[in-house]
Amino acid sequence: MKSGPKVDKRLLRCIKMLAPGTQLHEGLESILRARTGALIVVGDSEAVMKLVDGGFRIDSELHPSSLYELAKMDGAIILSQDASRIIYANAHLTPDPLIPSTETGTRHRTAERVAIQTGELVIAISQRRNVITLYQGQSKYILRDLGVVLAKANQALQTLEKYRKVLEQALTNLSAVEFQDLVTAYDVAVVIQRAQMVARIVDEVETYICELGEEGRLVELQLDELVLDIEDEGLLVIRDYAQEGAGKAEKIWEQLGTWSAEELLDHGQVMRALGYAGTPVNLDQPVTPRGYRILSKIPRLPLPVIENLVQRFQRLQRILEATVEELDDVEGIGEVRARAIKDGLHRLREQVLLERHL
């Protein structure tokens, strides 16, 4: 599965700022329909104002009709940081001409250079192609027709549903071998690889939701339902199996997120990211979970208590074998909670082994 390009989080906030339902979106739509083109900078920071030459100061509340009328002039429009006010209109922008640009048109080349030089969001609307392009720092994003975005979002949701099922099967298998103390490096690598692929599709759908704005509410509801209970599984698996010295689980997960799909399919490379040595890594080697993921499935068991259990027993198998009295000795666990943990683990074991054989 080839997911779309990952969008920078700051640019994602910018996309949300001009999504359907916002004043800015309505103004941009009017400009598109009129085919006048426009150059709009969102942000009146000192870095932006240094590039402004000429024009006239307005400093009035943004209205879609005002934005549309002002776009008829050749110069750029400068908005406030939150895009709620129009600060300048018909401004001539003078970015550093030595900043490299991949664009060919004058308007888009200026937009790209201003975005790189100031780090602010710059919107360029092509008069000829009738396309809205966003520039923010080094990032570039072309807004698409809402019908196209909605179709892509629905397609991504269908793909996510399939990948979720595949991930659930891998997680069920991992849970079963964890209870039997038969986990191999391969079992772990498969789960992490599939959890990463699910996370990438989720990122893609979230980008579509931002772009859809108020039109994306149903897509968001479907996404929330699909990722329920599996959102943190990959991270918990890393916490369970990462070797000492490999770094924090969050950093490892983030690092894996930058890999290509081909790199992610290399299970040996995934295990090396978790601190396992060897070229190639022996994927048949037995590995032992600490217990974070399984313990997190027990209802009403707070994270600090899970941390105390893992610190005390070091591995899941010892927690499974611990008596009620031994569990009771752990900080934050009384006799009632100790029995609840024992019962919860027993129920989980039976449920997992049953699901595995269905």
VOPAGU-2260 file (C-alpha; in pm, 1 decimal, decimal comma):
REM VOPAGU-2260
SITE   aa  ch    i         X         Y         Z
SITE  MET   A    0       0,0       0,0       0,0
SITE  LYS   A    1     139,1     337,5     -99,7
SITE  SER   A    2      16,5     614,4     128,6
SITE  GLY   A    3      13,3     980,8      38,8
SITE  PRO   A    4     294,6    1216,5     139,8
SITE  LYS   A    5     303,0    1300,8     507,8
SITE  VAL   A    6     197,6    1660,6     565,9
SITE  ASP   A    7     388,7    1878,0     813,3
SITE  LYS   A    8     182,0    1939,4    1131,1
SITE  ARG   A    9     214,6    2317,2    1104,2
SITE  LEU   A   10      94,7    2307,9     743,4
SITE  LEU   A   11    -191,0    2084,1     858,3
SITE  ARG   A   12    -305,8    2361,5    1094,6
SITE  CYS   A   13    -288,0    2603,2     800,7
SITE  ILE   A   14    -505,0    2372,9     586,6
SITE  LYS   A   15    -760,5    2363,5     869,6
SITE  MET   A   16    -757,5    2745,4     881,8
SITE  LEU   A   17    -894,5    2770,6     527,1
SITE  ALA   A   18   -1119,0    2461,9     520,5
SITE  PRO   A   19   -1490,4    2477,5     427,1
SITE  GLY   A   20   -1692,1    2664,1     688,6
SITE  THR   A   21   -1429,1    2936,5     740,6
SITE  GLN   A   22   -1444,7    3297,4     619,1
SITE  LEU   A   23   -1111,6    3255,5     444,5
SITE  HIS   A   24   -1234,7    2952,7     248,6
SITE  GLU   A   25   -1542,7    3141,9     129,6
SITE  GLY   A   26   -1322,7    3429,3      11,0
SITE  LEU   A   27   -1084,1    3195,9    -171,3
SITE  GLU   A   28   -1376,3    3020,7    -341,1
SITE  SER   A   29   -1502,3    3357,7    -470,7
SITE  ILE   A   30   -1156,8    3435,3    -610,9
SITE  LEU   A   31   -1143,2    3095,2    -779,2
SITE  ARG   A   32   -1484,1    3140,9    -940,6
SITE  ALA   A   33   -1389,0    3488,4   -1067,0
SITE  ARG   A   34   -1055,5    3355,6   -1203,5
SITE  THR   A   35    -869,8    3666,8   -1087,9
SITE  GLY   A   36    -580,6    3491,6    -912,1
SITE  ALA   A   37    -432,3    3611,5    -581,9
SITE  LEU   A   38    -126,7    3618,2    -357,4
SITE  ILE   A   39    -212,8    3612,3      15,0
SITE  VAL   A   40      26,3    3604,1     311,2
SITE  VAL   A   41    -122,0    3485,2     642,0
SITE  GLY   A   42      89,4    3656,9     907,4
SITE  ASP   A   43     195,8    4017,9     963,3
SITE  SER   A   44     518,1    3935,8    1147,9
SITE  GLU   A   45     821,5    4162,2    1132,3
SITE  ALA   A   46     985,1    3923,9     883,3
SITE  VAL   A   47     686,3    3960,7     647,2
SITE  MET   A   48     651,2    4338,9     683,9
SITE  LYS   A   49    1018,7    4384,8     590,0
SITE  LEU   A   50     933,6    4239,6     249,6
SITE  VAL   A   51     632,3    4468,1     191,5
SITE  ASP   A   52     688,2    4756,6     -48,4
SITE  GLY   A   53     401,3    4993,4    -125,4
SITE  GLY   A   54      36,8    4899,3    -103,3
SITE  PHE   A   55    -202,4    5048,5     147,3
SITE  ARG   A   56    -287,9    4965,5     505,2
SITE  ILE   A   57    -646,1    4852,8     570,3
SITE  ASP   A   58    -645,4    4679,3     910,9
SITE  SER   A   59   -1010,5    4575,3     894,3
SITE  GLU   A   60   -1200,7    4258,4     973,4
SITE  LEU   A   61   -1180,5    3991,2     705,6
SITE  HIS   A   62   -1497,1    3938,7     505,1
SITE  PRO   A   63   -1511,5    3702,1     205,4
SITE  SER   A   64   -1643,0    3980,1     -19,5
SITE  SER   A   65   -1361,3    4217,3      86,9
SITE  LEU   A   66   -1097,0    3954,0      15,3
SITE  TYR   A   67   -1250,9    3888,9    -325,5
SITE  GLU   A   68   -1261,0    4257,4    -421,2
SITE  LEU   A   69    -905,1    4326,8    -302,4
SITE  ALA   A   70    -774,4    4026,0    -497,6
SITE  LYS   A   71    -869,2    4207,7    -820,3
SITE  MET   A   72    -561,5    4424,9    -768,2
SITE  ASP   A   73    -220,1    4298,9    -874,3
SITE  GLY   A   74     -43,2    4319,6    -537,3
SITE  ALA   A   75     -39,5    4079,7    -241,9
SITE  ILE   A   76    -285,2    4078,6      47,4
SITE  ILE   A   77    -141,1    4055,6     400,6
SITE  LEU   A   78    -363,4    3898,4     667,3
SITE  SER   A   79    -317,8    3878,5    1043,6
SITE  GLN   A   80    -166,4    3564,1    1196,8
SITE  ASP   A   81    -509,8    3413,6    1269,9
SITE  ALA   A   82    -649,9    3524,3     930,9
SITE  SER   A   83    -922,8    3727,1    1102,7
SITE  ARG   A   84    -812,7    4070,5     969,4
SITE  ILE   A   85    -688,5    4215,5     641,3
SITE  ILE   A   86    -378,3    4423,8     722,8
SITE  TYR   A   87    -244,1    4532,2     380,9
SITE  ALA   A   88    -368,1    4515,6      22,1
SITE  ASN   A   89    -201,3    4567,4    -316,7
SITE  ALA   A   90     139,8    4518,6    -148,8
SITE  HIS   A   91     450,1    4447,9    -354,4
SITE  LEU   A   92     659,2    4169,2    -197,5
SITE  THR   A   93    1039,2    4166,9    -235,6
SITE  PRO   A   94    1177,6    3831,9    -110,0
SITE  ASP   A   95    1545,5    3744,0    -152,5
SITE  PRO   A   96    1586,7    3655,5    -523,7
SITE  LEU   A   97    1874,5    3420,8    -437,3
SITE  ILE   A   98    1635,1    3180,8    -259,3
SITE  PRO   A   99    1600,1    2886,1    -499,9
SITE  SER   A  100    1249,5    2826,5    -636,7
SITE  THR   A  101    1108,6    2537,0    -837,8
SITE  GLU   A  102     811,7    2744,3    -958,3
SITE  THR   A  103     788,7    2905,9   -1301,2
SITE  GLY   A  104     512,2    3168,8   -1266,4
SITE  THR   A  105     598,0    3503,2   -1105,1
SITE  ARG   A  106     319,8    3481,4    -844,1
SITE  HIS   A  107     407,4    3127,6    -733,6
SITE  ARG   A  108     781,4    3194,6    -733,7
SITE  THR   A  109     727,2    3495,9    -507,4
SITE  ALA   A  110     495,3    3292,1    -282,2
SITE  GLU   A  111     749,4    3012,6    -241,7
SITE  ARG   A  112    1035,8    3250,7    -162,8
SITE  VAL   A  113     830,9    3452,4      88,9
SITE  ALA   A  114     724,0    3129,5     264,5
SITE  ILE   A  115    1082,9    3003,1     285,1
SITE  GLN   A  116    1220,8    3339,3     400,7
SITE  THR   A  117     953,6    3413,2     664,6
SITE  GLY   A  118     818,0    3068,9     758,5
SITE  GLU   A  119     461,4    3203,1     724,3
SITE  LEU   A  120     172,6    3057,8     525,3
SITE  VAL   A  121     150,0    3199,8     174,1
SITE  ILE   A  122    -146,4    3123,2     -54,1
SITE  ALA   A  123    -108,7    3149,6    -430,3
SITE  ILE   A  124    -416,8    3119,2    -653,0
SITE  SER   A  125    -336,8    3055,9   -1016,7
SITE  GLN   A  126    -544,3    3272,5   -1251,0
SITE  ARG   A  127    -490,1    3042,6   -1548,7
SITE  ARG   A  128    -507,5    2697,6   -1383,5
SITE  ASN   A  129    -761,2    2796,4   -1112,9
SITE  VAL   A  130    -566,9    2606,8    -843,8
SITE  ILE   A  131    -491,1    2703,1    -480,6
SITE  THR   A  132    -134,5    2628,6    -368,8
SITE  LEU   A  133     -15,9    2663,8      -9,4
SITE  TYR   A  134     345,1    2734,9      86,3
SITE  GLN   A  135     467,0    2724,9     444,1
SITE  GLY   A  136     841,4    2718,8     511,1
SITE  GLN   A  137     981,8    2449,6     283,8
SITE  SER   A  138     643,4    2273,8     251,9
SITE  LYS   A  139     405,5    2295,2     -41,9
SITE  TYR   A  140      49,4    2165,1     -67,6
SITE  ILE   A  141    -203,1    2191,7    -352,0
SITE  LEU   A  142    -566,5    2206,8    -240,8
SITE  ARG   A  143    -797,8    1982,9    -440,7
SITE  ASP   A  144   -1164,1    1991,2    -530,9
SITE  LEU   A  145   -1378,4    1881,1    -233,2
SITE  GLY   A  146   -1539,8    1601,5    -434,7
SITE  VAL   A  147   -1197,5    1457,8    -513,4
SITE  VAL   A  148   -1086,2    1488,3    -148,8
SITE  LEU   A  149   -1403,2    1318,3     -23,7
SITE  ALA   A  150   -1359,9    1030,8    -270,6
SITE  LYS   A  151    -997,0     985,7    -163,7
SITE  ALA   A  152   -1096,6     998,3     204,4
SITE  ASN   A  153   -1357,3     724,1     156,8
SITE  GLN   A  154   -1109,3     511,9     -36,1
SITE  ALA   A  155    -851,3     557,6     241,3
SITE  LEU   A  156   -1112,0     455,8     503,7
SITE  GLN   A  157   -1181,5     133,0     313,9
SITE  THR   A  158    -808,9      60,2     299,6
SITE  LEU   A  159    -777,4     141,1     670,1
SITE  GLU   A  160   -1054,8    -106,1     753,2
SITE  LYS   A  161    -865,7    -384,7     572,9
SITE  TYR   A  162    -534,3    -296,2     736,8
SITE  ARG   A  163    -700,2    -278,4    1077,6
SITE  LYS   A  164    -819,1    -638,9    1038,5
SITE  VAL   A  165    -470,0    -751,1     938,6
SITE  LEU   A  166    -322,0    -567,1    1239,2
SITE  GLU   A  167    -581,0    -721,0    1474,6
SITE  GLN   A  168    -486,1   -1070,4    1355,1
SITE  ALA   A  169    -118,4    -998,2    1417,1
SITE  LEU   A  170    -197,6    -855,8    1762,9
SITE  THR   A  171    -408,6   -1160,6    1854,8
SITE  ASN   A  172    -124,2   -1388,3    1749,5
SITE  LEU   A  173     127,7   -1181,4    1948,5
SITE  SER   A  174     -93,1   -1188,8    2259,9
SITE  ALA   A  175    -130,2   -1567,6    2231,7
SITE  VAL   A  176     243,3   -1633,4    2206,8
SITE  GLU   A  177     307,2   -1381,5    2487,1
SITE  PHE   A  178      81,6   -1577,2    2723,8
SITE  GLN   A  179     261,9   -1896,8    2615,0
SITE  ASP   A  180     607,5   -1733,0    2644,9
SITE  LEU   A  181     688,1   -1827,0    2283,1
SITE  VAL   A  182     741,8   -1484,2    2123,8
SITE  THR   A  183    1001,2   -1447,6    1847,8
SITE  ALA   A  184    1154,4   -1132,0    1700,7
SITE  TYR   A  185     953,9   -1197,0    1383,4
SITE  ASP   A  186     621,2   -1181,1    1572,6
SITE  VAL   A  187     717,4    -840,9    1713,0
SITE  ALA   A  188     846,0    -698,6    1383,4
SITE  VAL   A  189     527,1    -798,8    1198,3
SITE  VAL   A  190     304,3    -618,5    1450,2
SITE  ILE   A  191     515,3    -301,2    1446,7
SITE  GLN   A  192     527,0    -296,6    1066,6
SITE  ARG   A  193     149,3    -335,0    1039,5
SITE  ALA   A  194      81,8     -80,3    1314,8
SITE  GLN   A  195     299,8     169,7    1128,6
SITE  MET   A  196     109,8     114,1     804,5
SITE  VAL   A  197    -219,6     172,5     988,0
SITE  ALA   A  198     -77,7     491,6    1144,8
SITE  ARG   A  199      21,6     619,3     800,2
SITE  ILE   A  200    -325,2     568,5     659,4
SITE  VAL   A  201    -469,8     744,5     967,0
SITE  ASP   A  202    -237,9    1043,2     901,6
SITE  GLU   A  203    -356,2    1054,3     541,8
SITE  VAL   A  204    -724,5    1048,6     641,6
SITE  GLU   A  205    -664,4    1322,6     902,3
SITE  THR   A  206    -517,5    1541,8     627,5
SITE  TYR   A  207    -832,0    1487,6     421,4
SITE  ILE   A  208   -1047,3    1573,7     725,5
SITE  CYS   A  209    -858,2    1902,1     772,0
SITE  GLU   A  210    -906,6    1984,4     404,9
SITE  LEU   A  211   -1277,2    1898,0     416,1
SITE  GLY   A  212   -1348,6    2114,1     720,8
SITE  GLU   A  213   -1716,1    2100,1     819,2
SITE  GLU   A  214   -1776,2    1863,9     525,2
SITE  GLY   A  215   -1553,9    1603,1     688,5
SITE  ARG   A  216   -1754,6    1528,8    1004,4
SITE  LEU   A  217   -1878,6    1188,5     888,3
SITE  VAL   A  218   -1530,1    1090,3     774,0
SITE  GLU   A  219   -1396,3    1187,9    1117,6
SITE  LEU   A  220   -1660,1     976,8    1295,6
SITE  GLN   A  221   -1570,7     674,0    1082,2
SITE  LEU   A  222   -1200,9     727,2    1149,1
SITE  ASP   A  223   -1255,0     749,0    1526,6
SITE  GLU   A  224   -1446,5     421,5    1520,0
SITE  LEU   A  225   -1182,5     243,3    1310,6
SITE  VAL   A  226    -884,7     340,0    1529,3
SITE  LEU   A  227   -1063,7     277,4    1859,0
SITE  ASP   A  228    -857,0      41,0    2080,3
SITE  ILE   A  229    -566,8       4,5    1834,8
SITE  GLU   A  230    -425,2     357,8    1822,0
SITE  ASP   A  231    -143,8     300,3    2074,2
SITE  GLU   A  232     -77,2     -68,6    2010,2
SITE  GLY   A  233     241,2     -14,9    1807,2
SITE  LEU   A  234     391,4     216,9    2067,6
SITE  LEU   A  235     309,6     -27,2    2349,2
SITE  VAL   A  236     474,9    -313,4    2158,6
SITE  ILE   A  237     790,8    -103,2    2129,2
SITE  ARG   A  238     778,1     -27,9    2503,9
SITE  ASP   A  239     750,1    -400,9    2564,4
SITE  TYR   A  240    1040,2    -511,4    2347,0
SITE  ALA   A  241    1286,6    -224,5    2291,7
SITE  GLN   A  242    1630,1    -306,4    2432,6
SITE  GLU   A  243    1789,6     -92,5    2700,6
SITE  GLY   A  244    1981,6     187,3    2529,5
SITE  ALA   A  245    1765,0     186,0    2214,3
SITE  GLY   A  246    1603,9     512,6    2321,3
SITE  LYS   A  247    1253,7     614,1    2423,3
SITE  ALA   A  248     966,5     424,1    2262,6
SITE  GLU   A  249     815,5     748,3    2128,7
SITE  LYS   A  250    1142,1     837,6    1951,7
SITE  ILE   A  251    1169,1     490,8    1796,6
SITE  TRP   A  252     806,8     509,3    1677,0
SITE  GLU   A  253     873,1     855,3    1531,5
SITE  GLN   A  254    1186,7     730,4    1358,2
SITE  LEU   A  255     996,2     439,2    1203,5
SITE  GLY   A  256     742,8     692,2    1075,3
SITE  THR   A  257    1011,4     848,0     852,3
SITE  TRP   A  258    1097,4     518,0     682,3
SITE  SER   A  259     983,0     426,1     334,8
SITE  ALA   A  260     735,8     138,8     290,1
SITE  GLU   A  261    1020,9     -78,1     154,9
SITE  GLU   A  262    1238,2     -13,6     462,6
SITE  LEU   A  263     945,7     -93,8     689,0
SITE  LEU   A  264     897,1    -432,9     520,7
SITE  ASP   A  265    1249,7    -533,2     627,1
SITE  HIS   A  266    1167,0    -703,7     958,8
SITE  GLY   A  267    1534,8    -729,6    1052,5
SITE  GLN   A  268    1576,0    -353,9    1015,8
SITE  VAL   A  269    1269,5    -297,2    1235,0
SITE  MET   A  270    1425,0    -508,5    1510,8
SITE  ARG   A  271    1758,1    -325,0    1476,1
SITE  ALA   A  272    1567,3      -1,4    1543,5
SITE  LEU   A  273    1458,4    -165,6    1872,3
SITE  GLY   A  274    1821,8    -227,9    1962,9
SITE  TYR   A  275    1863,6    -590,3    1851,2
SITE  ALA   A  276    2208,6    -658,9    1709,4
SITE  GLY   A  277    2308,4    -877,8    1418,2
SITE  THR   A  278    2331,7    -847,4    1040,9
SITE  PRO   A  279    2098,9   -1000,8     959,8
SITE  VAL   A  280    1898,1   -1005,4    1282,5
SITE  ASN   A  281    1792,2   -1356,9    1383,2
SITE  LEU   A  282    1414,3   -1327,4    1353,0
SITE  ASP   A  283    1366,6   -1668,9    1515,3
SITE  GLN   A  284    1532,6   -1561,9    1840,9
SITE  PRO   A  285    1300,5   -1569,6    2143,8
SITE  VAL   A  286    1216,0   -1230,8    2296,0
SITE  THR   A  287    1031,3   -1143,0    2615,3
SITE  PRO   A  288     768,8    -870,5    2669,0
SITE  ARG   A  289     774,8    -642,5    2970,5
SITE  GLY   A  290     393,8    -648,4    2990,9
SITE  TYR   A  291     286,4    -291,7    2911,3
SITE  ARG   A  292      49,7    -384,3    2627,6
SITE  ILE   A  293    -126,8    -676,1    2798,4
SITE  LEU   A  294    -160,1    -491,7    3130,4
SITE  SER   A  295    -309,1    -187,0    2952,7
SITE  LYS   A  296    -604,2    -407,7    2851,1
SITE  ILE   A  297    -709,8    -464,4    3212,5
SITE  PRO   A  298    -993,9    -222,1    3296,5
SITE  ARG   A  299    -929,2      60,7    3542,7
SITE  LEU   A  300    -558,6     -13,8    3578,3
SITE  PRO   A  301    -378,9     325,0    3581,2
SITE  LEU   A  302     -50,8     372,7    3394,7
SITE  PRO   A  303     150,8     445,6    3714,9
SITE  VAL   A  304      39,5     106,8    3855,5
SITE  ILE   A  305     138,7     -65,5    3529,7
SITE  GLU   A  306     478,6     106,8    3554,1
SITE  ASN   A  307     519,5     -18,9    3912,5
SITE  LEU   A  308     430,4    -374,6    3809,5
SITE  VAL   A  309     680,2    -374,2    3522,3
SITE  GLN   A  310     952,1    -223,2    3741,3
SITE  ARG   A  311     893,9    -487,2    4007,5
SITE  PHE   A  312     863,4    -800,5    3790,5
SITE  GLN   A  313    1056,2    -691,1    3475,9
SITE  ARG   A  314     873,0    -928,2    3239,0
SITE  LEU   A  315     517,2   -1035,4    3164,2
SITE  GLN   A  316     569,2   -1402,8    3245,8
SITE  ARG   A  317     667,7   -1320,7    3603,8
SITE  ILE   A  318     357,6   -1101,9    3641,2
SITE  LEU   A  319     141,7   -1390,4    3513,4
SITE  GLU   A  320     302,6   -1628,1    3764,7
SITE  ALA   A  321     284,9   -1384,8    4059,2
SITE  THR   A  322      50,1   -1467,0    4345,6
SITE  VAL   A  323    -214,5   -1227,8    4477,1
SITE  GLU   A  324      11,1   -1164,6    4777,7
SITE  GLU   A  325     308,7   -1076,3    4556,4
SITE  LEU   A  326      97,4    -840,9    4348,6
SITE  ASP   A  327     -42,9    -686,0    4666,3
SITE  ASP   A  328     313,0    -589,9    4770,2
SITE  VAL   A  329     351,3    -359,9    4467,5
SITE  GLU   A  330     293,8       9,7    4535,9
SITE  GLY   A  331     -54,4     123,2    4434,7
SITE  ILE   A  332    -202,5    -227,5    4444,3
SITE  GLY   A  333    -418,8    -347,8    4728,1
SITE  GLU   A  334    -569,0    -694,0    4770,1
SITE  VAL   A  335    -883,0    -605,9    4569,9
SITE  ARG   A  336    -683,3    -469,8    4276,0
SITE  ALA   A  337    -440,1    -763,2    4295,2
SITE  ARG   A  338    -728,8   -1008,1    4252,9
SITE  ALA   A  339    -872,5    -794,0    3971,7
SITE  ILE   A  340    -535,9    -812,0    3791,8
SITE  LYS   A  341    -516,3   -1190,4    3830,3
SITE  ASP   A  342    -874,9   -1233,3    3709,4
SITE  GLY   A  343    -824,1    -985,6    3425,4
SITE  LEU   A  344    -511,7   -1162,4    3299,7
SITE  HIS   A  345    -686,7   -1498,6    3318,8
SITE  ARG   A  346    -983,7   -1371,0    3116,5
SITE  LEU   A  347    -755,4   -1209,8    2860,5
SITE  ARG   A  348    -561,1   -1532,9    2816,4
SITE  GLU   A  349    -877,7   -1734,9    2756,8
SITE  GLN   A  350   -1018,6   -1474,6    2518,2
SITE  VAL   A  351    -697,3   -1448,2    2313,4
SITE  LEU   A  352    -648,0   -1822,5    2279,5
SITE  LEU   A  353   -1012,5   -1861,5    2176,6
SITE  GLU   A  354    -989,9   -1583,4    1916,3
SITE  ARG   A  355    -670,9   -1730,7    1774,9
SITE  HIS   A  356    -840,5   -2059,6    1695,8
SITE  LEU   A  357   -1159,4   -1912,1    1549,6
